[in-house]
Each structure stands twice: as C-alpha cells, then as structure tokens.
Amino acid sequence: MKTKLLLTMLVTLFMFSASYASFPVKRTVTTATHTELTTSETEVVEPVAVQAPRDKWVGVALWFFLGWPFAAHRWYYKKPVGWNILFIVTIGGLGIWAIVDLINILTDNF
C-alpha cells in the first residue's frame, strides 16, 4: 500500500513539473509608413522568462533557518512547485541537494 502511494506521489510530482513547458507565440508585425500600412509575414516569437533579481543574503538566511523543513529559499527564488515539494519530502535530497542549493546561491547561479 505504501509503495503504491509513494509511486502515485512521484508520478504526480513529475506531471506537475512537466507542465511548465513553454510554447511558441505567433504575432503579426505591422509596419506603418507615411503613405501606406503594410503587414509582413507572421513570425514566431519565443517567450522569455524574466526573473527579478533576488538578494543573495536573504536566500542564504532562508536556506539556513527554513531551508531544511520548508524549502523557503526555493520558494523565494520562485523555483517550480513540484521540485520544491520533492525537496521537502526528501529532506533536501538527504542534505546533498540542500548543499548544492547553498553553493549555487553563493555563486549567483541559482
């Protein structure tokens, strides 16, 4: 019974993390001149995720005080929900994932 529950939870987490895929957006480019209005061909524009810069030391403090039980640093940096829950369930990947997170925060790669 526990194995089925664990397997169901892992499949659900992977489904949620896979739902963050992006898709191309089509738009029409219109050019206006003094005498005429022309419409060019449709071009595909890829969406770009822009994240506001976060303070490194706030992330380190959240990692130190609330990182192990609540993954607070991951929520602060707006990481995907499924991975944050997996971080909590595995207790920070038995500490390894948490230490990798700390190194990435300190080197501004998070």
C-alpha positions as CSV (number, residue, x, y, z in Angstrom):
1,M,0.0,0.0,0.0
2,K,2.8,2.4,0.9
3,T,4.7,1.6,-2.3
4,K,1.6,2.5,-4.4
5,L,1.1,5.7,-2.6
6,L,4.8,6.7,-3.0
7,L,4.7,5.8,-6.7
8,T,1.5,7.8,-7.2
9,M,3.0,10.9,-5.4
10,L,6.2,10.7,-7.5
11,V,4.2,10.4,-10.8
12,T,2.1,13.4,-9.7
13,L,5.1,15.5,-8.9
14,F,6.7,14.7,-12.3
15,M,3.5,15.6,-14.1
16,F,3.3,19.0,-12.4
17,S,7.0,19.7,-13.1
18,A,6.5,18.8,-16.8
19,S,3.6,21.3,-17.1
20,Y,5.9,24.3,-17.1
21,A,6.9,23.7,-20.8
22,S,6.7,26.8,-23.0
23,F,5.3,27.1,-26.4
24,P,6.0,29.5,-29.3
25,V,3.8,32.6,-29.8
26,K,2.8,33.8,-33.2
27,R,2.4,37.5,-33.9
28,T,2.0,39.7,-36.9
29,V,4.4,42.6,-37.5
30,T,2.8,45.7,-38.9
31,T,4.9,48.5,-40.4
32,A,3.5,52.0,-40.9
33,T,4.9,54.5,-43.3
34,H,3.7,57.9,-44.4
35,T,1.6,56.7,-47.3
36,E,0.6,53.1,-46.6
37,L,0.2,50.5,-43.9
38,T,1.8,47.1,-44.7
39,T,1.6,43.8,-42.9
40,S,4.5,41.5,-43.1
41,E,4.6,37.7,-42.7
42,T,3.8,36.2,-39.3
43,E,6.9,35.5,-37.3
44,V,7.3,33.1,-34.3
45,V,8.4,34.7,-31.1
46,E,9.7,32.5,-28.3
47,P,8.6,33.6,-24.8
48,V,11.4,34.7,-22.5
49,A,11.1,34.2,-18.7
50,V,12.5,37.3,-16.9
51,Q,13.1,37.0,-13.2
52,A,13.6,39.9,-10.9
53,P,17.0,39.8,-9.2
54,R,16.9,38.4,-5.7
55,D,19.1,39.3,-2.8
56,K,21.7,36.6,-2.2
57,W,21.9,37.0,1.5
58,V,18.2,36.8,2.0
59,G,18.4,33.5,0.1
60,V,21.2,32.2,2.4
61,A,19.3,33.2,5.5
62,L,16.2,31.4,4.3
63,W,18.3,28.4,3.4
64,F,19.9,28.4,6.9
65,F,16.8,28.9,9.0
66,L,13.9,27.5,7.0
67,G,15.5,25.6,4.1
68,W,15.6,22.1,5.5
69,P,11.9,21.8,6.7
70,F,10.2,24.2,4.3
71,A,12.4,24.8,1.3
72,A,11.9,28.5,1.9
73,H,14.9,29.5,-0.2
74,R,13.4,27.7,-3.2
75,W,10.1,29.4,-2.8
76,Y,11.9,32.8,-2.5
77,Y,13.7,32.2,-5.8
78,K,10.4,31.0,-7.5
79,K,11.5,27.5,-8.4
80,P,8.8,25.1,-9.7
81,V,6.3,23.9,-7.1
82,G,6.8,20.2,-7.8
83,W,10.5,20.4,-7.2
84,N,10.0,22.4,-4.0
85,I,7.7,19.7,-2.7
86,L,10.1,17.0,-3.7
87,F,12.9,18.9,-1.8
88,I,10.7,18.9,1.3
89,V,9.7,15.2,1.0
90,T,13.3,14.1,0.5
91,I,14.6,16.4,3.3
92,G,16.7,18.3,0.8
93,G,17.9,15.2,-1.1
94,L,19.2,13.8,2.3
95,G,21.2,17.0,2.6
96,I,23.1,16.8,-0.7
97,W,20.6,18.8,-2.7
98,A,20.4,21.4,0.0
99,I,24.2,21.9,0.0
100,V,24.2,22.1,-3.8
101,D,21.5,24.8,-3.5
102,L,23.7,26.7,-1.0
103,I,26.7,26.6,-3.3
104,N,24.5,27.8,-6.2
105,I,23.1,30.7,-4.1
106,L,26.5,31.8,-3.0
107,T,27.9,31.7,-6.6
108,D,24.8,33.5,-8.0
109,N,23.9,30.6,-10.2
110,F,20.5,29.8,-8.5
